Amino acid sequence: MKKTRVIILFGGRSAEHEVSLLSARNVLLALDRERFEPLLVGIDKQGRWRIEPDKTLLDATGDPRLLALQASGRDLAVPVHPQPSDLGTSDDARPLLGRDDVVFPVLHGTYGEDGTVQGLLELADIAYVGSGHLGSAIGMDKDVAKRLLAQAGIPVVPWRLITAAAMKRDPERCLALAAELGFPCFVKPANAGSSVGVNKAKSAAALGPAVRAALAFDTKVLVEAGIEAREIECAVLGNDEPDASMPGEIVVHHKDGFYSYDAKYVDADGAEAKIPADLPAETTARVRRLAVDTFRALELSGMARVDFFLDRKSAALYVNEVNTIPGFTAISMYPKMWEASGVPGKELVSRLLDLAVERRAARRGLKTQV
């Protein structure tokens, strides 16, 4: 049987570059070598694409801050406006991507999870894992996602939006409106993940510095009301008929007091995952139903992790955010929740690749001309 070539695309220009290497390593290790042939392509922090040796990912363990691409990687020429099968190497006329190849983007954050790479691959008529350019862009922008969820009747935590332009024009008004949410509150860039740039503001005095810190990562910042809640997560898999996993729970022990970057990746005892989450059957069913509703409302496909807040006092359930390229690291919830739901890593990666091919076939079946 002819093997399908899978381009594992990782690294990228975002603040989550190093975490991407940890995720890509586990995708490589879970790849069914009887069906798929891997090709590793790394994107460095300057945006250069290059072929990487297996060693780059096999050595990617431990503290993500210490990880980097191999300096010996062979550069690729990636045209701005590619034609089908026209992503070629700089020293080889043979196209890098063939018509039947599948790309597995393991690019967390901006310039990878936000629809940019997805649009490039659609332009090149190449199958890829995960949501399309629209769903990816929506999922990445927490402000737009919250507005769409609210319109669909899906509960979200109250928030205020602060833009860089508004903050420059009238910072006092921006901070005063945000302070109406009360304290503590959480401040986060609208377009970032892995808790990059996220801070907990416990007072009005801390709000301004937190907003300015978040604006270093994006031109839009969300300020969200802080609620005493459990952090529940649910994994979704599928295209037109998505399935939801058993939910899991993140229990934070780190000094930050929330699921920060350090709690996730640096402090080995910063947080623990409980899978499945200890929830009443009715709440579990509600989480799974809302996860699928969120997946559909935001035009997602392939995979997503939907994060919830479960109010400890009222038991109210809120969608916090979605992650359209969830982590695949050794501690990541997405593969762990599916494993607990009866879908081990090797099967999960194969199903994601099959879903990518399914979406490509659907796109190719559409008319582009009258």
N, C-alpha and C positions, 0 to 999 in steps of 0.2 A: 504494500500500500504506500502510495506517495505521501510523504509527510508535508504538512502545511508549515510554511516558514512563519515564525512569530517574531516580530521585531519588538523587543522589550525596550521601551523608551523611558529614560529616567534622568534624574538630575534636574536641570532647568534653572531658570533665572530667579525663582522665588526664594523667599526666606526659608522654605522647607526643602531646599536642595538636598541637604544631608539625609533628612528623614526619607526622602525618595529612594536613596540608595538602600536603606534598610528594607523598605517595602519591596523593591525590585529584586533583591536577593531571594526573598521568600517566594516570589512569583516564579523565578528561575528554578528554584528547588522543587516547586510543586508541578512544574510542567511535565506533561505526559510525553516522554521521549519516543514512545512508539507511534504517536500521532503528530507530534510537533517538533520542529527544528528551530532552536532559538538563534537569534542574532541580537547582540546587545548594542544599543546606540545610546550614548550619553550626551546630554546637553550641558555644557559648562555654564558658569555664572555670567559669561559674556554672551551667551546665546549661540556658541559654536556647536555644531553637531559633529560627533565622531564615533567611529566604531570602537568599542571597548572590549578588552579581553574578559573572559569569565572571571579572572582573578579580581577584577574591580568589585564585583558583587560578592564573590565567595569570601572576600576579606572584610566585607562590610558588616561588622558586628560591633557591639558596645556603644559607647558614647557617640551620638551622631555628630557632635561638634568636631570630632577628630577625623571624619571621613572625607574623602575627596576622589575625584576621577583620576585615572592613570594619566600621567603626563605623556605617555607614548601613544595614546589613542590616535587613530588615523582620521584626519578631518574629512568631512563630507561637504559637498556643495549642495545646498538646499535652495532652489530657486524661489523667489517671492511669489510668483504666479505659476505653479507647476501644472504641467499637463499630466494626464494619466500615466502612471509608471515613469515619472520624470524626476524623481528624487534620486539623483545619481551621486557617485563618489567623485571627488576632485581629480583622481588620477586613474579612473576606470570608466570607460564608456558604458559599461553595463549598468542598467538602472539598479539602484539599491532596492527599491520597492517594486514587486511584481504585482500583476493584476489579482492573483489569488492569495497574496500574503495578508496577514492580519497583524495590526499593531496593537500592542498592549501598553497604553500610556500609563506609566506609574509616575505621574508628574503632579505633585501636590501643590496647591496654591496657584498664584498668578502665572501666566504664560504657560499653562499646561492643563489646569483644571477648569479654566474660565471660558472655554470655547475657542480659544485661539488655535491650538493645535488641532482640535476637532474640525474646525473650518478648513484648515490646510489639507487634512486628510480627505475630507469630503470633496474638496476641489480636485484632488488627485484620484478620486474614485477608489479609495483604499478602505478596507474594513478595519474597524477599530473597536476596542472594548469600551463600554461605558456610554454615557449620554451623548446626544448630538450637540452641535454648537449652541443651539438655543437653550436646551435644558442645562448644559454645563454653565453657560453664562448666568442663567437665573439662579442656579444652585449656589454659585460662587458669590453672588451679590446678596448679602443677607437682608438688605433693605428691600430690594425688589421681591425677594422670596417671601418676606413677611407680609408685604402688601398683597401678593397673590394668595397666600394662605388665608389671610384675614377675609379676603373677598370670597374665598371658597367656603368660608364658615369653619375653618380649622383654627383652633385656639392657639394664640401666640402670646408671649409675655409683652406687656406694654413697653414701648420704646420711643425714643426721640432720635431724629437724625440730625447730625451736625456736619456740614460741609466745610472744606477748607476755606472756600470763598466767604461763607457766612461767618466763620470764626474770625477771619481777617477783618471783615466789615464791622461786626458788632459782637465781640466775644462775650461781653457781659450778658447780652440778651440770650445768646446761645446757651450759656451755662445756666442761666436762670430758668430757662424752659426745661432743660434737662434735669435740673435739681428738683423740679416738681414731681419727679418719679419717686423721690425719697432716697434715703441711704440705708444700707449700702446699695450701690448700683454697679453694674458692670459696663466697662467701656471697651469697645473692640472695633478694629477696622472692618468696614463693610465687606471688603474683598481680601480675606486671608483665612488661613486655617491653622490647625495644630496649636491653637491658642497663641499664635504669634501676635504681639502687640496688644494683648488683652490684659487689662488691669481691673482690680476691684477698688472702687472709690468708696471709702467709708465715711467721707465727710465732704462738705462743699469745698473745703480747702484742698482736698485731694483730687477733685473733679477736673479742674483746669489742667494740671500736669498730666493726668491720665488721658484726657482728650488730645493734648498736644503730642503725647507719646504715640498714640494710635494714628494720628495724622501723618506721622513719619512713614507709615506703611501704606496709606491710602488717602484719597481726597475726600472720602466719606467715612464718617464714624457713627456707630450706633451706641447709644446709651440705653441700657436695659434695666428695668426695675429688678432689684434683687429680691428673690423670694427664698424662703427656707424650703429647699426641695431636694429630693433624691434625683440623681442623674441616671436616666434610663435610656438605653439605646436599642435600636432594632435594625436589622439588616434586611434589605430588599433585593431581590434577584428576579430578573425577567424583562420582557419587552412589553407586549400588549397585555399579557396576563401575568403580572408580577406576583411573587410569593414573598411573605414576610417570615423571618426566622423567629425563634424564641427570643424574647428580649433579654438583655443583660443589664447589669448595673455597675456603674463606676463609684467606688467608695474611695474618697480622697483622704489621705493622711498627711499630705505635704503641708508645710508651714504657710504656703500661699493661701490655703483655704479653699481653693477651687482647682479644677483640672487644668492647670497651667502647663506651659511647655516643659518646665523643669519637672513637674509632677509626672508628666507622661514619659519623658525620655531620659532625664538625667538622674533623678533620685530613684534608686531601685525600689525603695519602699514608699514612694510618693503616692501611689494609688494601687488599688486592687480591683480586679474584675470579678463579679459574681455572675456566673452564667449557668443556668438561667437565673434571672432576677427573682427574688423572693416576693412574688406578687400574688394577690388573689386571682383566681381564674378569670373573673370578669375584667379585671384591670389588664391582664395579659392579652385578652382578646381585643380590648379597646386599643392598646398600644399597637398591636399588629394591624388592626383595621385602619387606624390613623396613619400608620407608616405607609401603607399602600395608597391611601387617599392622598397623602402628601406627595408621593412618588408620581402619581397621575396629575395632580394639580400643577406641578412644576415642570411637566413635560420631560420627565426623566426616563431613562431606559438603561438596560444592562444591569447596573448595580448602583446602590446608594446606601449610605448609613443615615438613618434618621434619628436625631437626638432629641430627647424629651426632658422636661422638668415635671416631676410629680410632687405637687405641693404636700408637704408633710402634715399640714393641718387640715386642709380642705379636701385633699385627694384629687384636686383639679389637675388635669393633664394638659401640658402646653408643648407644642413643637418648638424646640429651640432653634435648630438649624439642620441642614442636610449637608452631606459630604458626598460628592459625586464620584470622586476617586478616593475611596476610604483607604486608610493605611492597611498594609499587609505585613507589618513588622511582627516580630515575635510576640509583642504585647497587644497588637491591634484587635479591636473588638469585632470588626466585620468577619474575618475568617473564623474567629473563635465562636461567634454566635452561630454561624452556619455549621461548624463542626458539631456543636452541641445539638443542632437541629437535624443531624444525620447526613450532612454533606461535607465530607473531609476535603482538605486543601486541594488535592490532586483533581478530584471531581469538580470542585468549585471553579478552579482555573479553566478546566476544559469546558464547562458549561458557559462561562463568560465568553470564551473564544467562539463557541458555537452561536451564542446570541449575537455576537458581532457579525458573523457571517450571515445570519438570518436577517439582520437589519440591512446589510449591504444588498442582499438579494431583493429586499423590498424596495430599496432606493433605485436599484437598476431596473425594476419593473415599472417605474413611473415614466410618463412621457415628459420630455423636456422641450419638445417642439410640437407645433400644431400640425 
